[in-house]
Amino acid sequence: MRIPVPRPRSLAGQLFAMQAVLIAVVVAGYALFTYLSDRSQAEEAASRQAAAVARSVADSPSVREAIGTADPTAELQPYALRIMHDTEVDFVTIMNPAGIRWTHPDEEQIGLHFRGNTARALEGETFTETYTGTLGPSVRAVTPVEGDDGRIVGLVSAGIKVEAITKRVQDQVTALFGVAAGALALGAVGTYVVNARLRRHTHGMNAAELSRMHDYHQAALHAVREGLLMLDGQYRVALINDGGRELLGVSEEVVGRSVADLGLPAPLTGALLSSEPRVDEVHLTADRVVAVNTSPVSGGEHRGTVVTLRDVTELQSLMGELDSERGFTQALRSQAHEAANRLHTVVSLIELGRAEEAVDFATAELELAQALTDQVVAAVSEPVLAALLLGKTAQANERGVELVVSRDSGLDDGLLPSRCPHGTWSPSSATSSTTPWTRRRAACGRGSR
């Protein structure tokens, strides 16, 4: 069983796949970059928020007053919980310089030692860090609380759990991926529309088929002997093959030029610029006679014109040769017919036993033919024309017409040019012919009418 070979995907399909993959990679890369960027920005924003909350609490006069009381927790714990709720931080811890907590979201942790670094805060600096405490990993800020005399009387730490930061980023990434999915869908639809149009223009062919068709197209153009000319909607030359260049006598640098700028004869230029089709119109170029056919290419509007050119110079030459051959054949037929009639007459006279009359008749006909030949050759020295007149004499005699060559007629030799349209006459080129007429015709390769 023959296994069908899968056909390669069309050029439009390949471009669609490539563009879809490219859009997906770009969108995915942008989403990943945005996720990492948003996470970094979210951590920085959390650090700034925690530091702002910690400094606000440390600068509060009520906090400094509560630290100076016998039971700071009683006043600071409700205050810290209220600050946590209002500023949306996960904890606000107020402690003494030794790190013993006065406040904590988990009341069981009050009175225990703070988990984190405080050395920089004890030196009067506000800093932020990511640290794993009793509530888990968090981004926190630690700042000192200074008394009226400038001494550090306590420390404040505010922080946001990493889990909360991640949740914020995830919400943003979810929205980002929604936008990315929409962009990918829009890009896919746009790519499909573009490639559907491309598929119509390429007729569903793949790159290899288009390349092969182009090679065949070029080979066919160069192989066709007839001229082919294609004009665009503005009557500029879009394509011309070798035959067209030869027939029009133009160079290779005509593609893109207007027909009016090619220097062609005005009637031919008018035919090429016409919007109406032309069928077998004969026009002259610099050295040729061409038959022009034009066919407009239209699809609701004028898109161009296809022009074919045929060289009728050789055709007319062949027609002339055919007419000459036909006349020569008719002359030979007439001579053969006359000769056959005379021969039948001689034979009939002999069969009737009148041999002397047959001899007299044959001798008279021979003398008459020789006299006619001598008269024509004496009057017309050109052998070709003399042979032509002798043939026409026989043809006229067959039709009952008397052809007379005037005695005062005269035509010198050398009337026909020694150089013929297809070459120079020479005796060696006509040795196979038997008469001056046929020798000259054989040498020139064509006849005279």
Secondary structure, 3 states (H helix, E strand, C coil): CCCCCCCCCCHHHHHHHHHHHHHHHHHHHHHHHHHHHHHHHHHHHHHHHHHHHHHHHHCCHHHHHHHCCCCHHHHHHHHHHHHHHHHCCCEEEEECCCCEECCCCCHHHCCCECCCCCHHHHCCCCEEEEEEECCEEEEEEEEEEECCCCCEEEEEEEEEEHHHHHHHHHHHHHHHHHHHHHHHHHHHHHHHHHHHHHHHHHCCCCHHHHHHHHHHHHHHHHHCCCEEEEEECCCEEEEECHHHHHHHCCCCCCCCCEHHHCCCCHHHHHHHHCCCCEEEEEEECCCCEEEEEEEEEECCCEEEEEEEEEECHHHHHHHHHHHHHHHHHHHHHHHHHHHHHHHHHHHHHHHCCCHHHHHHHHHHHHHHHHHHHHHHHHHECCHHHHHHHHHHHHHHHHCCCCCCCCCCCCECCCCCCCEECCEECCHHHHCCCCCHHHHHHHHHCCCCC
